[in-house]
Amino acid sequence: MRITIVTGPFFPIPPAPCGAVERLWWDLAREFVRRGHAVRLLCRPDESGRAEEMRDGVSVRRLSAWTSTGSLAVNLAKDLVYAVHAVACLRPADILVTNTFWLPVLARLRPRAGCVVVNVGRMPKGQMRLYNALRVSCLAAVSRALGEAIQRECPAAAARTVVVPNPIDTLHFSPPDVARSWQAPFQLTYAGRIHPEKGVHVLLQAAHLLHRSGLRFRLTIAGAWRTSDGGGGEAYRRRLCALAEGLPVTFLDPLYDRAAFADLLRTTHLFCYPSLAEKGESFGVAPLEAMATGAVPVVSDLACFRDFIRPGANAFVFDHRSRRRAQALARVIRDAVNDPDALAGMSACGARDARAFSVPAVAGNYLELFDHLRVKGSVPRNR
């Protein structure tokens, strides 16, 4: 097959610093090539200055560069200009897959660009009705919760909606060679955007409660805080630093290098991801990557995590909707570390479960979908 992938306007593909979406589509593109398909990837420029190149068998075409802002309207305007540039660069193909907002609309100007597959990685905000009216070939949601949200927004889109999870790199994210010691001091880790909707302040409030109870632990918080990178900005960062006073907390910049991030996760006992984003969270790559290394996730009770989280078997869940959610999180962490044998068993179970989300496994799901669209012109049933 001839497959065109178009990623968004705000981050380049690896090895440059990038987001999870750019990273996973680069992984999938290379896997598609490894299986004999022709892949062209359109993306934001990086510092190399090269407009076009062939990398690992993938034909890479770089478009215009944009910086994300805290304004949805401004970001959508930038995405529109970027999509216009992308449409002008499209070539005949069998499949066109993208996670951008406007390209599924403008792709009608290039009917030979292939069946349009929208990679839906965020909760819908009205655009699914537009995509359905334009009869895009497929809405590929990254979780069952997101697929259900699409169908609630636009029931008529059910026939063209399918769930294909995000993949993780199980070559990098694997358990340590030497088994963890499930004894204090316990390493707690959060990695992701430093934003109020991610509940990082709740984690620090829980850390204060744990510290007062005498629990010996270290907490590492890694991620982007600037608004241009999707973070909560300087004011939120100052709030977190104030909350961290007197606690064994280390703040790190985002770990874009996968090997470095995997090394951090291999030293982690509990990976705490207390997201409060009821309408913003769609899958949760970071908790799954942590699980693949043997770190045990502690997550909020969001539906998007249920595709891979099994409470009590491979992870812990706390009630983030409680008015005493910091206390609820602290209680879950305290109960978890009080049973090291159970933690060791959950660690091993999680690492096994994560293998189902490897790049080759998810690439196979996508290729099956693409082939069905190319041949049958519709989404396969019972997926």
DOZA-923485 format. One record per residue (C-alpha): residue in one letter; x, y, z. Coordinates in steps of 0.1 Angstrom, whole numbers, plus 5000, padded with zeros to 4 digits. Example, Ala and Ser with C-alpha at 12.3 -4.5 7.8 and 13.67 -1.06 7.14 Angstrom:
A512349555078S513749895071
//
This chain:
M500050005000R500950364996I500450535029T500650915037I500951025073V500551395082T501351485118G500551825134P502052175131F503552215166F506151935170P508651765147I509251395145P512151225164P514951255171A514051625177P512051695210C508451605202G505151485216A503951135221V501751155189E504751245166R506850975183L504350695179W503550785142W507250785134D507450435150L504450315131A505750465098R508950265101E507149955109F504849995079V508050025057R509549715074R506449525062G506849635026H504649945023A505550285008V505250555034R505450935031L505351145062L504551515063C505551705095R506752025111P510352115104D513152045128E516552215132S518152005104G516852255079R516151975054A512852005036E512851655023E514851335031M514650955031R515050825067D514750455076G512850395043V510350665051S510050965027V509851265050R508551605038R508751895062L506052165061S505652505079A506752555115W504252685142T504352735179S501452625201T499752885223G497252885251S494452985228L492452715211A491252965184V494753075176N495952715175L493152615151A494052905128K497652795127D496452435120L494452565091V497352735074Y499452425080A496752205065V496652425034H500452365030A499951995036V497251965009A499552124983C502151854991L499851554990R500651284964P498450994951A498150724978D495850454991I495650585027L495950935042V496050925080T496351245101N495751375136T495351745125F492051925128W491552085093L493351835069P490351585069V488251875056L490752005030A491751665018R488551664996L490551884973R492951594967P490651284961R493551084949A495351124982G493650814995C491050705020V491050955048V491650805083V491451055112N493550955141V491351085170G493551125200R491551395219M487951425231P485751565203K484651925203G482151925175Q484351835146M483151475144R479851585129L481751775103Y484051475095N480951255092A479151495069L482251495047R482251115047V485851065058S486650695055C487350625091L487550785126A490250585144A489850645181V492750555204S490450425232R487050275237A486150575259L487050805230G485150595205E482050615227A482450995230I482551025191Q479350825189R477651045216E478651355196C477651215163P475650885164A475650875126A479450825128A479250485145A479550295112R482850465104T484350465140V486950205151V489250175181V492950135175P495050195206N498250395208P501450185206I504450195229D508050115222T508449785241L512149765230H512950075251F510250035277S511049695292P511649575328P515149625344D517649335342V517849335380A514649295399R513349585419S513649595456W510149675468Q511349845500A511550205512P512550455502F509950425475Q510450605442L507250785430T507250945395Y505051165375A505851235338G503651435315R502551795309I502852015340H499252145338P496452175364E494251935345K496951665350G496451695388V500151745396H499151975425V496951685439L500051465438L502051715458Q499251755483A499151375487A502951375491H502651615521L500251375537L502551075531H505551275544R503751355576S502750995581G506450895580L506550725547R510050725532F509850815495R511351025467L509151205441T510251295406I508051525385A509151545348G507451745321A506852065301W505452355321R505552635295T502252725278S503952695244D504652325252G501152255265G502052325302G500252535328G502652825326E504853015351A502153075377Y501252705380R504952625381R505452865410R502452715428L503952365425C507352475437A505652625468L503752305474A507052105471E508852295499G510052055526L509451745505P511951515488V510851635453T512851665421F511551865391L512951765357D512551905322P510651675297L512651355290Y512351345252D515151085250R513350745253A516350565268A516650825295F512850815302A512950435303D515850435328L513850665351L510850435349R512950135357T513950295390T510250375398H508050185421L504750375416F504050585385C501450835397Y499250995370P496451175388S494851335358L491651535364A490951585327E487551435323K487251565287G490951595279E492451255285S492151005257F494450715263G497450755287V500650655269A502850745299P501150505324L501350225298E505050295292A505650285329M503749955332A505949805304T509049875326G507449715356A506550035374V503050005389P500650285378V498450475402V495850655380S492650845384D489350685377L489050805341A487450575315C490350625290F492650415312R490350115312D491749975280F494849865298I494449935335R493049645357P492649775392G494249535418A495849325390N498349555373A497549895387F495850105413V492950355408F491950645431D488750845432H489851185417R486251315419S486251305457R486351635475R489251475495R491051345464A494551415478Q493751205508A492350935485L495550935465A497750925496R495750635510V496150435478I499850495477R500250405514D498250085511A500149985480V503650015495N502549825526D502249505506P505549455487D504749105476A501549215459L503449505443A505949265428G503149055414M501349355399S504649475384A505149145365C501549135354G501649485341A504849425321R503149125304D499949315297A501849605281R503249385254A499849375236F500449745228S503749705211V504449895178P504349575157A501049465173V499349805167A500849845133G499249515123N495849645135Y496249965114L497349775083E494449545086L492149845088F493850025059D493649715037H489949675044L489350045036R491250025004V489549704992K486049725008G485750105012S484350065047V485350005083P485549635092R482949515116N483449365151R486849525156
//
